[in-house]
Amino acid sequence: MARSPDTTRKLNRLAGSALAGMISLVKRTSRAVYEPENALVRLAGDHPCIVAVWHGQFMMSSGFRPSPETKVAAMVARHGDAELIGAAMARFDVELIRGAGAGGRRKDRGGAYALRQAVRYLKDGYSIVMTADVPPGPARRAGMGIVMMARLSGRPIVPCAAATSRFKSLNTWSRMTINLPGSKLAYVAGDPIWVPPDAGETELEVARVQLERALNAATVRAYEIAGADLARATPHGTDAAAPPAAPDFRLKAYRTSMSLLRPFTPLLLKLRERSGKEDPRRRGERLGIASMARPNGVLCWVHAASVGETNAVLPVIEALGNARPNLNFLLTTGTVTSAGLAARRLGPRAVHQYVPLDAPEYAARFLEHWKPDLAVFTESEIWPSLILETAARNIPMALVNGRLSHRSRRRWQRNKTTAMPLFGRFNIVLAQNDRLAVGFSALGARNVHSVGNLKIDAPPPPVDLNELERLKAALGERPVFAAASTHEGEEETIAAAHRALTRQFEHLCTIIAPRHPERGTALAETLKNLGFNVVQRSLGAVPGPRTDIYIADTIGELGTLYALAPVAFIGGSLIDRGGQNPIEAVRHGVAVLTGPHWQNFRDAYRTLLRHDGAIEVKSSADIAAAVTRLFESPAELQRMRAGATQALSTLSGALDKTVAALLLYLPDERLKRAS
């Protein structure tokens, strides 16, 4: 039976009273040392100020109160545990301010209200005690809220840390520490950090980093004075100098299984070759056998799964090449379609290979030949043997445009002892947004930065001008609607929308480009059975005067198709597949329609919808209504294009940040030659 709210509150108050008693007991039975010795005098001189501590290390923070008369308020989150914390604080005559930063969550946790209240308390002569990092992490990464508080109030932030020689640590995101009686108790207060009232974005970030470093230094020093083991109180993934976790039993079992299955690899590849999923001429590459020599000099290895990831990372290769004219590149992918894209778009200093299958022996053979100086993995390409073998050779590794679906994050969280040895071996992880950065940190990645989505900065897919003219000649003045990257279960809805649209636009031609082109023939038969006149592009045909639906079941032609259609539905979103990339269409000036399932491109779609740069649809009737409105109103179409362009401008910048970060991990060409 669930407890009533009143019962929960009573229990929290009892626990809070017990916690306050524990804090008092620790103070009475421990030998306290302050650094500097006059820390309390200095805090009194800075009063009112913002006393900053790390989350999980706040139990003994009442020891930073200069005197019982000093007015103090504490910021606590809006959740049930706040009753417990409030009851403990009440025993020490501390006011409570309810609310906390969002910490990458969508839900409003009262942060804006709490910030205003805290500034008001500071102006009324209260010092504020608060944690600098925000649940649910990343731990030991200062948030911007505390810096904004200092700017708005004109009062300093004082980084503080307390540690005891005896303690217990809980396995929480912040490594919550319970200080125990009979200890040596150390209090360390750093120098105050002042934030100018006119501080801009750069100055605020400088202050945030300064606070982060000062808090880390104070924490290290407090544990040194107390004679305590800091590692026991350090959250997973925050100590960049610590060795990554050793592979667990499941990782070892996986690698052993992949080794034992090698005799069956030729059969597996042969089956995939029959269905067009492998290139039989390059089978050796899948076994780690290189089909060409390694280029001389510094080599950057970039791995992307398929076409979407390759499109995102090609501008990175180009920009790195411009920054380092002597740098060579190896691009690996896992699909035939992405190999074709690489053949068309890679420059003269880059080569393509198929990525080896993830057996330790294949990975080792691949690495021994290519000997890359930097390994760059894209999005969510986590192959255990490749990662472990690369790390074993001390090759720096980066994960760029990092992304975790909700399902994969939950799966990794359930298998955290398997995840941490893998994510912890990346030297740097560049995530698409703050929420994903938190997710990677929780899985053991140590140097995580939110830099944005590379697909925002990618150039539009190329247009084949000859084919464009050929298709325009075939279509004439007919209106054209496109549905791109569609999945099974969506095309029938698109066809129903086409039928509704032809009541008003009699000569409409709808282009459907399925996400998996090999479905083209089966899709054509399905639509013909529904009574549509269908033509397939893979057969070399162009739409005729009576063609209803033109199936573009070819590779690498989205740019050409987007140049034909003013409006396009982006697939994978009417069914729960998470959606496909809308940015390529927007870059071609196409008005985007999407279904409700767009979580794989959450930032892009949220921003597009907020700027009226995309329309969400849920049915064939919605699609027909939206297309009709845009076809009939050129002004509405132009407004939507302008909104989409404005939306993308707010999201760009990931490419420059990614390139700047990767350059730090590339060796100097002169040192490479000398070695």
MARPAZA-924505 format. One line per field, with one value per residue (C-alpha): residue in one letter; z negated, y negated, x. Coordinates in Angstrom, 2 decimals, decimal comma, always signed. Layout:
<nodes>
residu = a; ...;
w = Z; ...;
v = Y; ...;
u = X; ...;
</nodes>
This chain:
<nodes>
residu = m; a; r; s; p; d; t; t; r; k; l; n; r; l; a; g; s; a; l; a; g; m; i; s; l; v; k; r; t; s; r; a; v; y; e; p; e; n; a; l; v; r; l; a; g; d; h; p; c; i; v; a; v; w; h; g; q; f; m; m; s; s; g; f; r; p; s; p; e; t; k; v; a; a; m; v; a; r; h; g; d; a; e; l; i; g; a; a; m; a; r; f; d; v; e; l; i; r; g; a; g; a; g; g; r; r; k; d; r; g; g; a; y; a; l; r; q; a; v; r; y; l; k; d; g; y; s; i; v; m; t; a; d; v; p; p; g; p; a; r; r; a; g; m; g; i; v; m; m; a; r; l; s; g; r; p; i; v; p; c; a; a; a; t; s; r; f; k; s; l; n; t; w; s; r; m; t; i; n; l; p; g; s; k; l; a; y; v; a; g; d; p; i; w; v; p; p; d; a; g; e; t; e; l; e; v; a; r; v; q; l; e; r; a; l; n; a; a; t; v; r; a; y; e; i; a; g; a; d; l; a; r; a; t; p; h; g; t; d; a; a; a; p; p; a; a; p; d; f; r; l; k; a; y; r; t; s; m; s; l; l; r; p; f; t; p; l; l; l; k; l; r; e; r; s; g; k; e; d; p; r; r; r; g; e; r; l; g; i; a; s; m; a; r; p; n; g; v; l; c; w; v; h; a; a; s; v; g; e; t; n; a; v; l; p; v; i; e; a; l; g; n; a; r; p; n; l; n; f; l; l; t; t; g; t; v; t; s; a; g; l; a; a; r; r; l; g; p; r; a; v; h; q; y; v; p; l; d; a; p; e; y; a; a; r; f; l; e; h; w; k; p; d; l; a; v; f; t; e; s; e; i; w; p; s; l; i; l; e; t; a; a; r; n; i; p; m; a; l; v; n; g; r; l; s; h; r; s; r; r; r; w; q; r; n; k; t; t; a; m; p; l; f; g; r; f; n; i; v; l; a; q; n; d; r; l; a; v; g; f; s; a; l; g; a; r; n; v; h; s; v; g; n; l; k; i; d; a; p; p; p; p; v; d; l; n; e; l; e; r; l; k; a; a; l; g; e; r; p; v; f; a; a; a; s; t; h; e; g; e; e; e; t; i; a; a; a; h; r; a; l; t; r; q; f; e; h; l; c; t; i; i; a; p; r; h; p; e; r; g; t; a; l; a; e; t; l; k; n; l; g; f; n; v; v; q; r; s; l; g; a; v; p; g; p; r; t; d; i; y; i; a; d; t; i; g; e; l; g; t; l; y; a; l; a; p; v; a; f; i; g; g; s; l; i; d; r; g; g; q; n; p; i; e; a; v; r; h; g; v; a; v; l; t; g; p; h; w; q; n; f; r; d; a; y; r; t; l; l; r; h; d; g; a; i; e; v; k; s; s; a; d; i; a; a; a; v; t; r; l; f; e; s; p; a; e; l; q; r; m; r; a; g; a; t; q; a; l; s; t; l; s; g; a; l; d; k; t; v; a; a; l; l; l; y; l; p; d; e; r; l; k; r; a; s;
w = +0,00; +0,96; -1,87; -2,16; -1,56; -5,27; -6,29; -3,82; -5,16; -8,75; -7,87; -6,04; -9,03; -11,34; -8,98; -8,72; -12,49; -12,57; -9,90; -11,88; -14,95; -12,95; -11,72; -15,28; -16,48; -13,78; -14,77; -18,51; -18,12; -15,33; -15,35; -12,99; -10,90; -8,73; -5,72; -5,74; -9,54; -9,33; -6,85; -9,01; -9,45; -5,68; -5,11; -7,58; -5,59; -2,33; -3,87; -2,24; +0,25; +2,18; +0,54; +3,29; +2,63; +4,82; +4,75; +2,47; +0,37; -1,46; -4,73; -6,81; -5,00; -8,14; -9,38; -7,00; -9,00; -10,58; -13,65; -14,85; -14,11; -10,44; -8,32; -5,97; -3,36; -1,42; +2,02; +2,20; +5,01; +5,27; +4,42; +1,47; +0,21; -0,26; -3,31; -4,81; -4,01; -5,22; -8,56; -9,04; -8,01; -10,38; -13,31; -12,28; -11,76; -7,95; -5,58; -2,55; +1,10; +3,16; +6,75; +8,82; +12,33; +15,03; +15,40; +19,00; +18,22; +20,03; +16,84; +15,06; +11,60; +10,31; +11,22; +12,48; +9,41; +7,08; +8,79; +8,23; +4,61; +3,97; +5,36; +3,10; +0,05; +0,85; +1,05; -2,32; -3,95; -3,75; -2,55; -0,23; -0,48; +2,68; +4,83; +8,02; +10,01; +10,88; +10,68; +12,56; +13,57; +14,98; +11,50; +10,64; +13,57; +12,41; +13,82; +15,13; +12,60; +9,71; +11,91; +13,00; +9,34; +8,61; +11,58; +10,70; +6,98; +7,14; +4,39; +4,63; +4,92; +2,34; +3,34; +0,23; -0,64; -3,80; -4,33; -7,18; -7,60; -8,16; -5,75; -3,68; +0,02; +1,74; +5,37; +6,61; +9,55; +7,22; +4,96; +1,93; -1,09; -4,68; -7,13; -10,26; -13,87; -15,46; -12,42; -11,46; -9,92; -7,28; -6,05; -3,02; -1,67; +1,60; +2,78; +3,65; +7,31; +8,42; +11,59; +13,18; +13,52; +17,26; +17,88; +21,34; +22,47; +22,61; +19,18; +17,64; +19,05; +17,74; +14,27; +14,48; +15,36; +12,65; +10,08; +11,29; +10,95; +7,57; +6,18; +7,40; +5,84; +2,53; +2,51; +3,19; +0,44; -2,10; -1,59; -1,84; -5,19; -6,51; -5,36; -3,45; -0,15; +2,35; +4,98; +2,79; +2,86; +6,53; +8,95; +11,76; +14,89; +13,36; +12,78; +16,20; +14,82; +13,41; +15,52; +17,11; +15,61; +16,58; +18,93; +17,01; +17,48; +20,19; +22,29; +21,97; +22,88; +25,89; +27,20; +26,68; +28,51; +31,44; +31,68; +31,60; +34,31; +36,84; +38,75; +39,63; +40,86; +44,58; +44,57; +42,93; +45,43; +48,36; +47,26; +46,93; +50,34; +51,95; +50,62; +51,74; +48,24; +48,77; +51,58; +52,47; +54,09; +50,74; +48,38; +46,95; +45,47; +43,24; +41,91; +41,16; +44,30; +45,90; +49,65; +49,97; +48,36; +45,42; +46,48; +44,97; +42,21; +39,68; +40,23; +38,78; +38,81; +38,90; +38,52; +39,49; +39,61; +42,80; +45,11; +42,50; +40,26; +43,26; +44,48; +41,00; +40,71; +44,23; +43,42; +40,36; +42,57; +44,96; +42,20; +40,47; +43,81; +44,34; +40,87; +41,32; +45,01; +44,52; +42,65; +44,23; +43,56; +43,40; +43,47; +42,51; +42,87; +42,68; +45,63; +49,40; +49,77; +47,56; +49,50; +52,69; +51,04; +49,88; +53,39; +54,78; +52,11; +50,45; +51,39; +52,62; +49,13; +47,89; +48,47; +47,67; +46,18; +44,82; +41,04; +39,84; +38,06; +34,30; +33,49; +31,52; +34,17; +37,04; +35,09; +34,21; +37,83; +39,01; +36,43; +36,99; +40,66; +40,46; +37,19; +36,93; +34,86; +33,88; +33,97; +34,39; +33,91; +34,97; +33,12; +31,40; +32,99; +29,92; +31,05; +28,00; +29,69; +31,87; +28,88; +26,55; +29,17; +30,11; +26,48; +25,88; +28,49; +26,77; +29,81; +28,73; +29,29; +29,77; +30,13; +32,22; +32,78; +29,87; +29,63; +27,53; +28,18; +25,10; +25,60; +25,97; +22,98; +20,81; +22,07; +21,28; +17,85; +17,04; +18,01; +16,48; +15,63; +19,35; +20,47; +18,26; +19,61; +23,13; +22,71; +20,18; +22,83; +25,02; +24,53; +25,45; +26,18; +28,12; +27,60; +29,65; +26,64; +22,87; +22,23; +24,19; +22,49; +19,15; +20,49; +21,67; +18,35; +16,47; +18,54; +17,57; +20,27; +18,57; +20,87; +22,23; +23,97; +25,50; +28,85; +31,00; +33,94; +36,86; +39,22; +38,71; +40,21; +42,98; +46,54; +48,44; +50,34; +53,88; +56,90; +60,16; +62,56; +65,60; +63,85; +62,41; +65,89; +67,18; +64,36; +64,76; +68,45; +67,67; +64,99; +66,86; +64,90; +62,64; +58,88; +56,95; +53,36; +51,89; +49,06; +48,12; +46,04; +45,52; +43,59; +44,02; +42,71; +43,82; +47,62; +47,52; +45,54; +48,10; +50,91; +49,18; +48,85; +52,58; +53,45; +51,35; +52,86; +56,46; +55,88; +55,88; +57,71; +60,50; +62,01; +58,76; +58,81; +55,47; +55,13; +52,46; +51,57; +49,19; +46,45; +47,65; +51,48; +51,73; +50,72; +53,99; +55,98; +53,17; +52,47; +56,14; +56,16; +53,00; +54,43; +57,80; +55,95; +54,38; +57,84; +58,36; +61,51; +60,22; +61,82; +60,29; +60,70; +60,15; +63,53; +65,28; +65,83; +65,36; +64,41; +67,31; +67,77; +65,93; +63,21; +59,75; +57,60; +58,59; +56,37; +56,05; +54,94; +55,61; +53,50; +52,98; +54,90; +52,14; +53,12; +56,64; +55,39; +52,91; +55,77; +57,44; +54,56; +52,53; +49,73; +48,30; +45,60; +43,68; +42,80; +39,82; +37,89; +38,52; +36,99; +33,88; +35,50; +34,09; +37,36; +40,00; +40,57; +41,66; +42,14; +45,65; +46,88; +45,12; +46,68; +50,08; +49,18; +48,77; +46,33; +43,92; +42,64; +39,89; +37,95; +34,13; +33,60; +34,13; +30,96; +32,84; +34,00; +30,95; +30,97; +34,68; +34,71; +31,48; +32,85; +36,29; +34,77; +32,39; +35,33; +37,47; +39,76; +39,80; +39,53; +37,45; +39,04; +37,75; +40,62; +44,36; +43,81; +41,92; +44,72; +47,42; +45,49; +44,90; +48,52; +49,80; +47,62; +48,73; +52,41; +52,41; +50,47; +51,75; +48,90; +46,30; +47,96; +47,88; +44,21; +43,36; +45,23; +43,42; +40,05; +40,82; +41,85; +38,65; +36,60; +38,08; +37,46; +33,72; +33,76; +35,87; +34,61; +33,92; +36,82; +35,63; +32,03; +33,14; +35,34; +32,64; +30,12; +32,46; +33,46; +29,84; +30,15; +33,43; +33,17; +34,68; +38,19; +37,44; +34,31; +36,27; +38,91; +36,23; +34,57;
v = +0,00; -3,41; -5,83; -8,98; -12,35; -13,19; -9,96; -10,57; -14,08; -12,82; -10,12; -12,65; -14,98; -12,16; -11,21; -14,88; -15,17; -12,06; -13,53; -16,77; -14,72; -12,82; -16,09; -17,40; -14,13; -14,26; -17,85; -17,03; -13,91; -15,01; -17,19; -20,08; -21,74; -24,82; -25,89; -28,71; -28,97; -32,20; -30,74; -31,67; -35,23; -35,56; -34,13; -36,68; -39,43; -38,16; -37,79; -37,71; -35,30; -32,12; -29,09; -26,50; -22,79; -19,71; -17,64; -14,64; -16,51; -18,89; -17,02; -19,07; -22,39; -23,99; -24,20; -27,14; -29,37; -32,14; -32,50; -31,38; -34,89; -34,77; -34,60; -31,58; -30,12; -26,89; -25,96; -22,53; -20,80; -20,41; -16,73; -14,50; -14,39; -18,17; -17,53; -15,47; -18,11; -20,87; -19,18; -18,88; -22,50; -23,72; -22,33; -24,67; -27,72; -27,76; -29,11; -27,02; -28,11; -25,49; -24,82; -23,60; -23,80; -21,60; -19,57; -18,72; -17,71; -19,12; -19,49; -22,85; -22,20; -25,72; -26,94; -30,39; -31,06; -29,82; -32,07; -35,13; -34,14; -33,54; -36,97; -38,51; -36,65; -37,78; -41,40; -40,91; -39,87; -36,06; -33,89; -31,10; -27,52; -25,48; -22,75; -23,85; -20,71; -19,92; -16,56; -14,23; -15,29; -15,29; -15,25; -17,76; -19,99; -23,42; -24,70; -28,20; -28,99; -29,67; -31,96; -33,89; -34,26; -35,89; -38,22; -39,32; -39,77; -41,28; -38,88; -36,45; -32,66; -30,98; -27,40; -25,18; -21,53; -19,44; -15,92; -13,45; -10,67; -8,21; -8,11; -5,98; -6,60; -5,67; -4,52; -7,54; -9,85; -12,31; -9,66; -10,86; -10,83; -10,15; -11,57; -9,48; -10,44; -10,17; -11,57; -14,18; -16,86; -19,21; -22,43; -24,17; -27,53; -28,88; -32,43; -34,29; -34,44; -37,69; -37,86; -41,33; -42,58; -43,16; -39,78; -38,40; -34,78; -34,34; -35,86; -33,76; -30,59; -31,64; -32,12; -28,75; -26,95; -28,88; -27,75; -24,15; -24,06; -25,82; -23,40; -20,42; -21,84; -22,50; -18,97; -17,38; -19,47; -18,67; -14,93; -15,33; -17,13; -14,57; -11,72; -10,20; -8,31; -10,77; -8,05; -6,44; -9,71; -10,56; -9,97; -7,54; -9,16; -12,44; -11,67; -11,94; -10,70; -7,47; -4,33; -3,15; -0,24; +3,23; +5,25; +7,21; +10,84; +10,03; +8,11; +10,93; +13,46; +11,38; +11,18; +14,89; +15,68; +13,45; +15,26; +18,68; +17,70; +16,77; +20,09; +19,14; +15,63; +16,59; +18,16; +15,08; +12,75; +14,93; +14,78; +11,01; +10,74; +12,56; +9,94; +7,07; +6,09; +6,85; +6,29; +9,71; +8,02; +6,49; +9,35; +9,29; +5,84; +7,26; +9,65; +6,85; +7,45; +4,11; +3,73; +0,90; -0,42; -2,81; -6,38; -7,94; -10,52; -11,26; -9,26; -10,07; -7,13; -8,08; -5,45; -6,01; -3,42; -4,24; -7,04; -9,41; -9,27; -9,53; -12,67; -14,17; -13,40; -14,25; -18,00; -17,17; -15,36; -18,30; -20,88; -18,87; -18,51; -22,27; -22,85; -20,20; -20,10; -17,00; -14,99; -11,74; -10,07; -6,55; -6,38; -3,10; -2,32; +0,82; +0,62; +0,81; -2,43; -4,37; -2,93; -4,33; -7,72; -7,66; -6,81; -9,87; -12,41; -11,61; -13,84; -12,76; -12,45; -10,03; -6,32; -4,10; -0,62; +1,51; +1,72; +5,16; +7,39; +7,05; +10,06; +9,23; +10,85; +8,89; +5,63; +6,29; +7,12; +3,92; +1,73; +3,32; +2,41; -1,09; -2,28; -5,37; -8,35; -9,24; -7,19; -9,06; -7,15; -8,72; -8,95; -5,61; -3,30; -1,31; +1,85; +3,47; +5,24; +2,26; -0,07; +2,18; +3,05; -0,63; -1,68; +1,12; -0,51; -3,93; -5,45; -8,49; -7,95; -10,47; -9,98; -12,81; -13,79; -11,45; -10,17; -7,58; -6,61; -6,28; -2,53; -2,10; -4,35; -2,25; +0,92; -0,42; -1,63; +1,87; +3,16; +0,41; +2,63; +3,44; -0,17; -1,85; -0,02; -1,07; -4,68; -5,30; -4,58; -7,53; -10,47; -12,86; -12,59; -15,39; -14,99; -16,49; -18,19; -18,59; -15,73; -13,31; -14,62; -13,71; -10,24; -9,61; -10,82; -8,46; -5,58; -6,35; -8,78; -11,23; -14,16; -14,97; -18,19; -19,26; -20,89; -20,44; -18,27; -18,00; -17,34; -20,94; -22,18; -19,59; -20,96; -20,00; -16,72; -17,27; -17,73; -15,92; -18,77; -16,52; -14,23; -17,23; -18,64; -15,22; -14,84; -18,42; -17,81; -14,66; -16,34; -19,57; -21,86; -19,13; -19,87; -17,60; -16,35; -14,19; -11,67; -10,95; -8,20; -6,43; -3,18; -0,22; -1,16; -4,79; -4,57; -3,55; -6,73; -8,80; -7,11; -7,92; -11,55; -11,57; -10,31; -13,06; -15,72; -14,76; -15,95; -19,47; -18,99; -16,62; -16,22; -15,80; -13,50; -12,10; -10,94; -8,30; -7,64; -4,65; -4,61; -1,16; -1,22; +2,57; +2,37; +0,55; +3,46; +4,80; +1,27; +0,75; +3,94; +2,88; -0,52; +0,93; +3,26; +0,15; -1,18; -3,63; -4,10; -3,50; -3,88; -2,84; -4,95; -1,97; -0,64; -3,79; -5,19; -8,76; -9,72; -9,70; -11,97; -9,48; -8,43; -8,85; -7,76; -7,74; -5,43; -6,76; -3,50; -4,59; -5,75; -9,24; -11,19; -12,97; -16,30; -15,96; -14,94; -17,82; -20,20; -19,03; -19,28; -22,39; -20,26; -16,96; -14,55; -13,12; -9,49; -7,27; -9,57; -8,31; -5,03; -4,90; -4,85; -8,18; -10,10; -10,87; -13,92; -16,99; -19,26; -18,09; -19,06; -22,43; -23,23; -22,78; -25,19; -22,44; -22,83; -19,89; -17,74; -15,22; -12,65; -12,78; -10,37; -12,55; -11,84; -10,83; -14,45; -16,06; -19,33; -19,96; -19,26; -21,14; -24,22; -23,91; -23,56; -26,46; -28,71; -27,42; -25,87; -22,43; -21,01; -17,95; -15,59; -12,41; -11,09; -11,15; -13,87; -16,01; -15,55; -16,46; -19,57; -20,79; -20,24; -21,97; -25,03; -25,32; -24,73; -27,36; -30,04; -30,95; -33,51; -30,79; -28,56; -31,38; -32,15; -28,50; -28,43; -31,59; -30,09; -26,92; -28,88; -30,94; -27,77; -26,22; -29,37; -28,98; -25,40; -25,71; -25,71; -22,01; -21,62; -24,30; -23,02; -19,42; -20,24; -22,40; -19,55; -16,87; -18,92; -18,72; -14,94; -14,85; -14,54; -17,16; -16,15; -16,98; -14,83; -12,02; -12,13; -12,23; -9,14;
u = +0,00; +1,38; +2,20; +0,09; +1,79; +1,40; +3,11; +5,95; +6,47; +6,55; +9,09; +11,25; +11,15; +12,19; +15,03; +16,01; +16,19; +18,33; +20,63; +20,96; +21,84; +24,45; +26,01; +26,17; +27,71; +30,40; +31,24; +31,43; +33,58; +35,92; +39,03; +38,39; +41,11; +40,50; +42,55; +43,35; +43,32; +41,31; +38,80; +35,81; +37,09; +37,47; +33,98; +32,60; +34,35; +32,80; +29,30; +26,80; +28,33; +27,55; +29,16; +29,62; +30,16; +29,98; +26,80; +27,26; +29,84; +27,50; +26,81; +29,26; +28,79; +27,31; +30,90; +31,44; +29,05; +31,19; +28,94; +25,48; +24,21; +25,22; +22,08; +22,22; +19,86; +20,30; +19,00; +17,37; +15,49; +11,72; +11,37; +10,52; +14,09; +13,90; +11,67; +14,47; +17,09; +14,75; +14,23; +17,99; +18,58; +15,86; +17,85; +20,69; +18,44; +18,91; +16,26; +15,29; +15,01; +13,19; +14,25; +17,18; +18,61; +17,15; +20,33; +19,53; +15,95; +12,96; +10,90; +10,97; +12,39; +11,89; +15,36; +14,34; +12,18; +14,93; +17,49; +15,32; +14,70; +18,42; +19,35; +16,71; +18,08; +21,64; +20,49; +18,74; +22,02; +21,83; +24,70; +23,57; +24,85; +24,34; +25,83; +27,57; +26,72; +23,11; +21,32; +21,41; +24,92; +27,49; +28,99; +31,72; +30,77; +29,67; +26,43; +25,85; +23,09; +25,45; +27,56; +24,46; +23,51; +26,87; +26,51; +22,98; +23,66; +27,13; +28,25; +31,21; +31,22; +33,46; +34,44; +34,40; +34,96; +34,71; +36,07; +36,42; +38,93; +36,07; +33,14; +30,81; +30,14; +26,91; +26,81; +24,85; +25,58; +27,37; +28,92; +26,93; +29,25; +28,14; +30,69; +31,26; +32,03; +35,46; +37,24; +39,76; +37,55; +38,97; +37,36; +38,91; +37,73; +39,11; +39,50; +36,29; +35,28; +33,63; +31,54; +31,20; +27,60; +28,14; +29,81; +29,09; +28,91; +32,70; +33,31; +30,55; +32,11; +35,53; +34,02; +32,26; +35,49; +37,37; +34,79; +34,97; +38,75; +38,71; +36,12; +38,13; +41,29; +39,50; +38,07; +41,46; +43,04; +40,29; +40,77; +44,55; +44,25; +41,76; +44,00; +41,10; +40,94; +39,46; +38,96; +36,26; +34,29; +34,87; +31,97; +32,63; +34,01; +35,18; +38,85; +40,51; +43,82; +42,39; +42,73; +39,46; +37,62; +38,78; +36,52; +33,92; +32,94; +30,38; +32,90; +35,40; +32,72; +31,68; +35,25; +35,80; +32,55; +33,51; +36,85; +35,21; +32,72; +35,44; +35,19; +31,58; +32,46; +32,87; +29,40; +27,87; +29,52; +28,47; +24,83; +25,02; +26,69; +23,77; +21,36; +23,59; +24,67; +28,37; +30,85; +32,37; +35,39; +36,35; +35,55; +39,08; +38,53; +35,80; +38,40; +40,85; +42,91; +43,76; +43,29; +45,81; +48,97; +48,99; +49,85; +52,96; +52,72; +50,01; +46,82; +43,41; +41,02; +37,32; +34,62; +30,98; +28,22; +26,35; +25,25; +23,81; +26,86; +29,18; +27,42; +27,83; +31,52; +32,72; +32,81; +34,94; +37,44; +37,51; +37,94; +40,68; +42,44; +42,31; +43,76; +46,49; +47,56; +49,74; +47,14; +45,87; +42,54; +41,16; +37,36; +35,70; +32,02; +29,88; +27,50; +27,71; +25,75; +28,16; +31,11; +29,59; +29,17; +32,79; +33,99; +32,18; +33,05; +36,37; +39,29; +42,72; +44,22; +41,55; +40,95; +37,99; +37,90; +35,10; +35,28; +36,40; +33,94; +34,25; +36,42; +39,60; +41,80; +40,25; +40,48; +44,13; +45,01; +43,33; +45,12; +48,53; +48,36; +46,90; +48,50; +46,27; +47,40; +43,84; +40,64; +37,34; +34,09; +30,79; +27,46; +26,78; +29,35; +30,41; +32,20; +33,86; +36,77; +37,67; +37,57; +39,55; +42,18; +42,58; +42,97; +45,48; +47,74; +47,49; +45,78; +43,72; +40,01; +37,20; +33,47; +32,00; +28,37; +27,70; +24,15; +22,32; +18,73; +16,54; +16,44; +20,21; +20,90; +18,60; +20,26; +23,74; +22,56; +21,34; +24,78; +26,90; +29,86; +30,05; +29,53; +32,10; +35,19; +34,13; +32,95; +35,72; +38,37; +37,40; +39,74; +36,94; +33,23; +31,52; +27,78; +24,95; +23,31; +23,41; +21,00; +23,15; +26,30; +24,75; +23,95; +27,50; +28,92; +26,63; +28,03; +31,62; +32,80; +35,16; +35,80; +32,35; +31,32; +28,02; +28,90; +25,78; +24,82; +27,26; +24,36; +23,24; +26,52; +26,73; +26,37; +23,22; +23,40; +24,68; +22,44; +23,08; +22,28; +21,95; +19,46; +17,63; +17,06; +15,99; +13,45; +12,18; +11,62; +9,66; +7,53; +6,88; +4,58; +3,22; +3,20; +5,57; +5,42; +8,22; +8,36; +11,98; +13,60; +10,28; +9,96; +7,64; +4,22; +4,44; +4,10; +0,44; -0,30; +1,64; -0,32; -3,62; -2,52; -1,64; -5,11; -6,71; -4,45; -5,30; -8,87; -7,45; -4,13; -5,13; -1,67; +0,26; +3,30; +4,43; +8,04; +8,72; +12,36; +12,38; +15,01; +16,07; +16,11; +16,09; +12,42; +11,64; +10,23; +8,05; +6,82; +5,97; +3,87; +2,04; +1,15; +0,11; -2,26; -3,80; -4,55; -1,69; +0,36; +3,91; +7,35; +10,71; +13,81; +16,11; +14,88; +16,09; +12,60; +11,42; +7,84; +5,42; +2,37; +0,15; +2,60; +1,02; +3,95; +7,62; +9,68; +13,23; +14,82; +18,40; +21,34; +22,73; +20,08; +18,17; +19,70; +18,37; +14,93; +14,76; +15,55; +12,31; +9,85; +8,95; +7,44; +8,70; +7,60; +10,60; +10,06; +10,67; +8,34; +4,80; +5,90; +8,06; +11,51; +12,65; +12,59; +15,22; +17,40; +15,35; +18,37; +19,24; +15,78; +15,87; +19,24; +17,60; +14,80; +12,21; +9,31; +9,45; +6,58; +7,22; +5,27; +5,17; +8,08; +11,16; +13,15; +16,32; +16,63; +15,07; +17,04; +16,56; +12,82; +12,11; +13,83; +12,22; +8,76; +9,37; +10,31; +7,40; +9,98; +8,31; +4,79; +3,92; +1,40; -0,23; -2,35; -2,88; -5,52; -2,96; -0,43; -2,93; -4,07; -0,51; +0,58; -2,55; -1,93; +1,70; +0,95; -1,79; +0,10; +3,58; +3,80; +3,17; +5,77; +8,31; +7,58; +8,14; +11,45; +12,59; +11,63; +13,56; +16,66; +16,48; +16,10; +19,23; +21,23; +20,58; +21,87; +25,03; +28,61; +29,24; +31,68; +34,12; +34,00; +34,53; +37,51; +39,13; +38,79; +40,18; +43,22; +44,42; +44,79; +46,74; +50,55; +52,81; +53,90; +57,55; +57,57; +55,95; +58,70; +61,40; +60,01;
</nodes>
